[in-house]
Amino acid sequence: MTDRLLPQTPDMADLLRTVREFLVASTPKLPVEDRYQAQVAAYVLSICERELAAGDPQIVDAEALCRAIRLGERDGDWDALIADLMDETVAAVAITKPDHLAPIHRKG
């Protein structure tokens, strides 16, 4: 026997997916005035699913980066600064709206 606990089934990703799929399937059956809210809720759940799958998407310490930019500490290395900003932006958009990314920035 092991001292480790077994993973919970269903896990968080399963629960989010199940509720999102229910909302998507139920939306056409809802009164017109409630459909938009159901679509928004399903969209928010999809963001939660992607964030959970990605783990910690933060590439750089945003607070430290902003402070360094304000102090002029990154002025001498524009290429690296732009690369850091692009990496951070791609990571954020991959969570919130992945279909808005150019194909070169999409995973898989």
N, C-alpha and C positions, 0 to 999 in steps of 0.2 A: 504494500500500500504506500502511496505517496502522500507527502504533506501538502502538496500543491492543490489548490482549488481548481476544479474544472471550469473552463470558460462558460459563461452564462449563454444559454441558447433560448431564444434568439438574442443575438448581440445588438448593440446600438444601431449598427448599419442595417441589420435586418428590420428592426423596428421602424426606422426612418423610411426605408424603402416600402415597407408594407403600408404605412399611412399615406405616403405620397401616391402609391399606386391606387389606393382606395379613393383618394381625392380626385385623381385623374379620371378614374372610371366613373365616379359619381357626379362629376361636374355637369355633364350633359343632362342629367336627370334633375338638377336643381332648378329652382325658380331663377329666371333671368337675373334678377337683382342680386342673387347670391353667387353666381358663377365666377365673377371677377375675383371675389374674396377667396374662393376655393382655388382658383388658378394661382393667385399670389401665394397662398399657403403651400401649394404643391411646389412652386418655384423656390420658396424659402427652404423647404425640406430638401430639395435637390442641392442647394448650396451647402446645407448641413452635411449631406452625404459626401460631397466632394471634399469639404474641409476635414471631415473625419478620415477619409481615405488618404488625404495628403499629409496628415500629421501636422507638424509645425511648418507652414509654408514660408515663414519669414526667413529671407535670405540674409539680410543685414539688420543690424540694430538701427531701426528707423530714427529713434531719438538721437542717437549718437551721430548718425549720418546728417541729420538736419542741423545739429549743433556745429558739426565740422564745416558744412556748407556756409552757414551764417558767419562763422569765424574766418572764412577764406582758406581753411586748411586743405580743401580739395581743389583749389584753383589751379594748381600746377599739374594736375593729372586728369584732364578732361575725359580722356578715353576710358579710364578706369571708373570715373564717376558716372559717366553715361552707361557703362556696362552694369554697374551696381543698380542704378535707377531702373534700367530695363529689366534686369532680373527680378527686382522687387515688384515691378508693375506686371510682368508676365505671371509671376506667382499669384498675385492678387486676382488678376483677371481669370486665371485658370480655375479659381474657386467660384467667382461670382458669375462669370459669363464666358465659359470656355469657347463657345462658338464664335466669339468676337476676336479670337486670336488668329494671327496669320498661321498658315499650315506649318511653317518652320518652328513655331513656338508651341505647337500642340504635342502632347505626349501620345505615344502609341500610334 
